[in-house]
């Protein structure tokens, strides 16, 4: 799963057959049935402009809102926020990560992890983000976590317009897709999380770095916090789950110092 996850980031166009052949070239004797099972388990599918596999499974009983952002110019902070879910591998097993991002500044307003795909962790991340402000438009995919009455009611009660990606559209939520690539290359692939608490700890440190220190070429080599803070007129700090108490007050001698990169992302 680790090899498949990393190669998928390199070549998201690889489907089951190509991924199987690539694994053969790496010296792994594996058949396409096993690769299919693992890729489905991780929510991975070859990316094409018209097709995208998502961890978010649609619920036909839920209302689907139209996509509101086609040809829209993003000109200010809090104009559009969006969210998604991705798979984070650990040494044993995996967790699911959701994050809410401001499109204009690329600022990560909140994030959460969960060992299941129930909607609770998505709702918690949404509440955290809205406790600091609100966007004009909130964009998601059509997964049941985001179309649920519990999730959409929070947005509607806050007076936020809801936008949902077109079914199977790979690039309607491209900014969060790029965030996942960055998080995996600069943090997840550098270590093997032993526990969920360790994953939360290191992800928390990474998002603090990402928001407050990582330079973005597309932001004029400013940080997301600088752009978001200037745009809304106040300085901002990381809005994310607290680091587990045991990792704050306990012995961190077994936890490696994070290694981060300043690049052109």
C-alpha positions as CSV (number, residue, x, y, z in Angstrom):
1,X,0.0,0.0,0.0
2,X,2.9,2.4,0.8
3,X,4.4,1.8,-2.7
4,X,1.0,2.2,-4.5
5,X,0.2,5.4,-2.5
6,X,3.6,7.0,-3.3
7,X,3.5,6.0,-7.0
8,X,0.0,7.3,-7.4
9,X,1.1,10.7,-6.3
10,X,3.8,10.5,-9.1
11,X,1.5,9.1,-11.7
12,X,-2.2,9.6,-10.9
13,X,-3.0,8.5,-14.5
14,X,-2.0,4.9,-13.6
15,X,-5.0,2.6,-13.3
16,X,-5.0,-1.0,-12.1
17,X,-3.2,-2.5,-15.0
18,X,-0.4,0.1,-15.2
19,X,0.1,0.1,-11.5
20,X,0.3,-3.7,-11.5
21,X,3.0,-3.6,-14.2
22,X,4.9,-0.9,-12.4
23,X,4.9,-3.1,-9.3
24,X,6.2,-6.0,-11.3
25,X,9.1,-3.7,-12.5
26,X,9.9,-3.0,-8.9
27,X,10.3,-6.7,-8.3
28,X,6.9,-7.4,-6.6
29,X,5.0,-10.4,-7.8
30,X,1.4,-9.2,-7.4
31,X,-1.7,-9.8,-9.6
32,X,-4.2,-7.2,-10.7
33,X,-6.9,-8.4,-8.4
34,X,-4.9,-7.6,-5.4
35,X,-3.9,-4.2,-6.8
36,X,-7.5,-3.5,-7.6
37,X,-8.5,-4.4,-4.0
38,X,-5.8,-2.2,-2.5
39,X,-6.5,0.8,-4.7
40,X,-10.2,0.6,-3.9
41,X,-9.4,0.4,-0.2
42,X,-7.3,3.5,-0.5
43,X,-9.9,5.3,-2.7
44,X,-7.5,5.6,-5.6
45,X,-8.4,5.6,-9.3
46,X,-6.7,6.8,-12.4
47,X,-7.4,10.5,-12.7
48,X,-9.0,11.8,-15.9
49,X,-10.7,15.1,-16.5
50,X,-14.1,13.4,-16.4
51,X,-13.6,10.9,-13.7
52,X,-12.4,10.9,-10.0
53,X,-12.7,8.3,-7.3
54,X,-13.6,9.7,-3.9
55,X,-13.7,8.4,-0.4
56,X,-17.0,10.2,-0.2
57,X,-19.7,7.8,-1.2
58,X,-22.9,9.6,-2.5
59,X,-26.2,9.1,-0.8
60,X,-29.1,9.3,-3.2
61,X,-31.4,10.5,-0.5
62,X,-29.4,13.7,0.1
63,X,-29.8,16.9,-1.8
64,X,-27.1,17.7,-4.4
65,X,-26.3,21.4,-4.8
66,X,-25.1,22.9,-8.2
67,X,-21.4,23.8,-8.8
68,X,-21.2,27.5,-8.5
69,X,-17.6,28.2,-9.3
70,X,-17.2,27.7,-13.0
71,X,-15.4,30.7,-14.5
72,X,-15.5,32.5,-11.2
73,X,-12.5,34.7,-10.4
74,X,-11.2,34.2,-6.8
75,X,-10.2,37.7,-5.7
76,X,-10.3,37.8,-1.9
77,X,-10.0,35.7,1.2
78,X,-13.2,34.1,2.5
79,X,-14.7,34.2,-0.9
80,X,-14.5,30.4,-1.3
81,X,-13.6,27.6,1.1
82,X,-13.5,24.0,0.2
83,X,-12.9,20.6,1.7
84,X,-12.1,17.0,0.9
85,X,-10.9,13.7,2.4
86,X,-7.7,11.8,1.7
87,X,-6.1,8.6,2.9
88,X,-3.0,8.8,5.2
89,X,-1.0,5.6,5.6
90,X,0.5,4.5,8.9
91,X,3.0,1.7,9.7
92,X,0.0,-0.4,10.5
93,X,-3.3,0.6,9.0
94,X,-4.4,4.1,8.0
95,X,-6.4,7.2,9.0
96,X,-8.5,9.6,6.9
97,X,-7.7,13.3,6.8
98,X,-10.1,16.1,6.0
99,X,-9.1,19.8,5.8
100,X,-10.9,23.0,5.0
101,X,-8.9,25.5,2.9
102,X,-9.4,29.1,1.8
103,X,-8.9,29.2,-2.0
104,X,-7.5,32.7,-2.2
105,X,-4.7,32.3,0.3
106,X,-4.4,28.5,0.4
107,X,-4.7,28.8,4.2
108,X,-5.8,25.7,6.0
109,X,-8.5,26.9,8.3
110,X,-9.0,23.5,10.1
111,X,-8.3,19.8,9.8
112,X,-9.3,16.6,11.5
113,X,-8.4,12.9,11.3
114,X,-10.6,9.8,11.8
115,X,-10.2,6.0,11.6
116,X,-13.6,5.8,9.9
117,X,-15.4,7.6,7.1
118,X,-18.4,8.6,9.3
119,X,-19.3,12.3,8.9
120,X,-18.5,13.3,12.4
121,X,-14.9,14.4,11.8
122,X,-15.9,16.5,8.7
123,X,-18.6,18.2,10.8
124,X,-16.1,18.9,13.6
125,X,-13.6,20.5,11.1
126,X,-16.4,22.6,9.7
127,X,-17.4,23.9,13.1
128,X,-13.8,24.8,13.9
129,X,-13.4,26.8,10.7
130,X,-16.7,28.6,11.1
131,X,-15.9,29.6,14.6
132,X,-13.4,32.1,13.1
133,X,-15.4,33.4,10.2
134,X,-17.3,32.3,7.1
135,X,-16.9,32.2,3.3
136,X,-19.3,33.4,0.7
137,X,-19.3,29.9,-1.0
138,X,-18.3,26.5,0.5
139,X,-17.3,23.9,-2.1
140,X,-17.3,20.1,-1.6
141,X,-17.7,16.9,-3.6
142,X,-21.0,15.0,-3.6
143,X,-20.0,12.5,-0.9
144,X,-22.4,11.6,1.8
145,X,-20.3,13.2,4.5
146,X,-20.8,16.6,2.8
147,X,-24.3,16.2,1.5
148,X,-25.7,15.1,4.9
149,X,-28.4,17.2,6.5
150,X,-26.1,17.7,9.6
151,X,-23.3,19.1,7.4
152,X,-25.3,21.3,5.0
153,X,-27.6,22.7,7.8
154,X,-24.5,24.2,9.5
155,X,-23.6,26.0,6.3
156,X,-27.2,27.1,5.5
157,X,-27.7,28.4,9.0
158,X,-24.5,30.5,8.7
159,X,-25.8,32.0,5.4
160,X,-23.2,30.3,3.3
161,X,-23.8,29.3,-0.3
162,X,-23.2,25.6,-1.0
163,X,-21.4,24.5,-4.1
164,X,-20.7,20.8,-5.1
165,X,-18.3,19.4,-7.7
166,X,-19.8,18.0,-10.8
167,X,-20.2,14.2,-10.5
168,X,-16.9,12.5,-11.3
169,X,-15.1,15.8,-12.1
170,X,-11.4,15.5,-11.3
171,X,-10.5,19.2,-11.2
172,X,-13.4,21.1,-9.6
173,X,-11.7,21.0,-6.2
174,X,-8.1,21.3,-7.6
175,X,-6.7,23.4,-4.7
176,X,-7.4,20.8,-2.1
177,X,-6.1,18.1,-4.4
178,X,-2.8,20.0,-4.6
179,X,-2.8,20.3,-0.8
180,X,-3.0,16.6,-0.5
181,X,0.0,16.1,-2.8
182,X,2.0,18.6,-0.9
183,X,1.2,17.1,2.5
184,X,2.1,13.6,1.4
185,X,5.4,14.6,-0.3
186,X,6.6,16.9,2.4
187,X,5.3,15.1,5.5
188,X,3.6,11.7,5.2
189,X,6.1,10.0,2.9
190,X,9.0,11.0,5.1
191,X,7.9,8.9,8.1
192,X,5.8,5.9,9.2
193,X,3.3,6.9,11.8
194,X,3.0,4.2,14.5
195,X,-0.2,5.4,16.1
196,X,-3.1,7.7,15.3
197,X,-1.8,10.1,18.0
198,X,1.6,10.3,16.3
199,X,-0.1,11.0,13.0
200,X,-2.1,13.8,14.5
201,X,1.0,15.2,16.2
202,X,3.1,15.4,13.1
203,X,0.3,16.5,10.8
204,X,-0.4,19.3,13.3
205,X,3.3,20.4,13.2
206,X,3.2,20.2,9.4
207,X,0.1,22.3,9.0
208,X,1.5,24.9,11.3
209,X,4.6,25.0,9.1
210,X,2.5,25.0,5.9
211,X,0.3,28.0,7.1
212,X,3.0,30.1,8.8
213,X,6.3,29.3,7.2
214,X,6.1,27.6,3.8
215,X,6.6,29.9,0.9
216,X,4.3,29.6,-2.1
217,X,5.4,30.8,-5.5
218,X,1.8,31.4,-6.6
219,X,1.4,33.7,-3.5
220,X,4.4,35.8,-4.5
221,X,6.6,33.8,-2.1
222,X,4.4,34.7,0.8
223,X,3.0,32.2,3.3
224,X,-0.8,31.4,3.4
225,X,-1.1,33.0,6.8
226,X,0.5,36.3,5.5
227,X,-1.9,36.4,2.6
228,X,-5.0,35.4,4.6
229,X,-4.1,37.6,7.5
230,X,-3.5,40.7,5.3
231,X,-6.6,40.0,3.3
232,X,-8.9,39.9,6.3
233,X,-7.1,42.6,8.2
234,X,-6.0,40.5,11.2
235,X,-3.2,38.2,12.0
236,X,-4.2,34.5,12.1
237,X,-2.9,31.4,13.7
238,X,-3.3,27.7,13.0
239,X,-6.8,26.5,13.5
240,X,-6.4,22.8,14.0
241,X,-7.1,20.0,16.6
242,X,-5.0,20.2,19.7
243,X,-1.9,18.0,20.0
244,X,-2.6,15.1,22.3
245,X,-1.7,15.9,25.9
246,X,0.6,12.9,26.2
247,X,2.7,14.2,23.3
248,X,2.9,17.7,24.8
249,X,3.9,16.8,28.3
250,X,5.4,13.3,27.8
251,X,8.7,12.2,26.5
252,X,9.2,13.2,22.8
253,X,12.6,11.7,22.5
254,X,11.3,9.0,20.2
255,X,9.7,11.6,17.8
256,X,11.9,12.7,15.0
257,X,12.4,16.4,14.2
258,X,10.3,17.3,11.2
259,X,12.1,17.9,7.9
260,X,10.3,20.5,5.8
261,X,11.1,21.9,2.4
262,X,10.6,25.4,0.9
263,X,9.8,24.9,-2.7
264,X,7.7,26.3,-5.5
265,X,4.3,24.9,-4.4
